[in-house]
Amino acid sequence: MSDNRVPAEYMKMDIADAQRFDQKVKENFMPAFPSVARQIIEDYGILEGICIDVGCGSALMAIELCKRSNLRIYGSEIVKSICQVAYKNIESEGLRDRIIPILSNAYNLPFKSESADFVISRGSYHCWRDKPRVLREIYRVLKEGGIGLVGGGFGKYVTNNELDRMIALRDKSLKDDAKAYRAPDKLKEVIREAGISNFRIIYDKTGLWAEIKK
Ligand SMILES: C[S@@+](CC[C@H](N)C(=O)[O-])C[C@H]1O[C@@H](n2cnc3c(N)ncnc32)[C@H](O)[C@@H]1O
């Protein structure tokens, strides 16, 4: 049977924990969000339509993507307190009408099939025990012609110092789970297991991504 549990350290977070989580992500990884968002817009030119952010956390990625496009972004986030912090971040940027976090599990995305032009999932992949299942969900919600980007990159617009610092902090905080972002062959295997054939693995010094095309 499929294992759809979520790491316990996330599930037990109350609102104070979620605020600390958000603070830490901002202190440690903030340069990654504008960098990845800028690269996405340049590489894929996706400026309109529906985007889904799987494991959106406190919505920092969604906010940066939203600022650079006309996308309407739905987030899937399993932890209620993190969702609440995401709402606060979105509200303080004045983006309430364009970013909608939804308390939900990536194993059963609450979106219709073929509804998304773009799916992003950054830094959540290591949490999924049944990775092929989430990838199948991502593929299901993508429109024909849509693109999915799943992984843990920092984007090419960070400085070398920022990159080294973020990689070191990621490795320290994720410990063994950080290996997921250094395993391109495993990512390839997982995607194949999900039954997806049109994809490309991108693995360079700025991180690991799977680019999926439907
Ligand atoms: C390390 S954070 C990354 C957050 C954000 N994407 C970023 O780049 O900062 C991973 C997030 O994925 C969420 N998550 C983990 N498993 C999930 C699942 N099965 N469904 C939805 N969200 C999940 C966690 O609660 C957490 O907020």
The ligand as a MOL file (V3000), in Angstrom:
LIG
                    3D

  0  0  0     0  0            999 V3000
M  V30 BEGIN CTAB
M  V30 COUNTS 27 29 0 0 0
M  V30 BEGIN ATOM
M  V30 1 C 11.0880 22.5400 3.0350 0
M  V30 2 S 9.4750 23.1670 2.8290 0 CHG=1
M  V30 3 C 9.6180 24.0090 1.2810 0
M  V30 4 C 8.5960 25.0890 1.1600 0
M  V30 5 C 8.6870 25.9480 -0.0920 0
M  V30 6 N 8.3000 25.2050 -1.2930 0
M  V30 7 C 10.0610 26.5340 -0.2490 0
M  V30 8 O 10.6960 26.3400 -1.2860 0
M  V30 9 O 10.4840 27.2140 0.6940 0 CHG=-1
M  V30 10 C 8.5150 21.7390 2.3890 0
M  V30 11 C 7.0270 22.0320 2.4740 0
M  V30 12 O 6.2800 20.9760 1.8770 0
M  V30 13 C 5.1710 20.6930 2.6930 0
M  V30 14 N 4.7580 19.3110 2.4290 0
M  V30 15 C 5.4370 18.1850 2.7290 0
M  V30 16 N 4.7470 17.0890 2.3530 0
M  V30 17 C 3.5980 17.5550 1.7800 0
M  V30 18 C 2.4760 16.9110 1.1970 0
M  V30 19 N 2.3860 15.5860 1.1150 0
M  V30 20 N 1.4850 17.6680 0.7100 0
M  V30 21 C 1.5390 19.0310 0.7750 0
M  V30 22 N 2.5760 19.6930 1.3490 0
M  V30 23 C 3.6040 18.9690 1.8360 0
M  V30 24 C 5.6940 20.9100 4.1050 0
M  V30 25 O 4.6690 21.0620 5.0450 0
M  V30 26 C 6.5340 22.1600 3.9110 0
M  V30 27 O 5.7990 23.3340 4.0670 0
M  V30 END ATOM
M  V30 BEGIN BOND
M  V30 1 1 1 2
M  V30 2 1 2 3
M  V30 3 1 2 10
M  V30 4 1 3 4
M  V30 5 1 4 5
M  V30 6 1 5 6
M  V30 7 1 5 7
M  V30 8 2 7 8
M  V30 9 1 7 9
M  V30 10 1 10 11
M  V30 11 1 11 12
M  V30 12 1 11 26
M  V30 13 1 12 13
M  V30 14 1 13 14
M  V30 15 1 13 24
M  V30 16 1 14 15
M  V30 17 1 14 23
M  V30 18 2 15 16
M  V30 19 1 16 17
M  V30 20 1 17 18
M  V30 21 2 17 23
M  V30 22 1 18 19
M  V30 23 2 18 20
M  V30 24 1 20 21
M  V30 25 2 21 22
M  V30 26 1 22 23
M  V30 27 1 24 25
M  V30 28 1 24 26
M  V30 29 1 26 27
M  V30 END BOND
M  V30 END CTAB
M  END
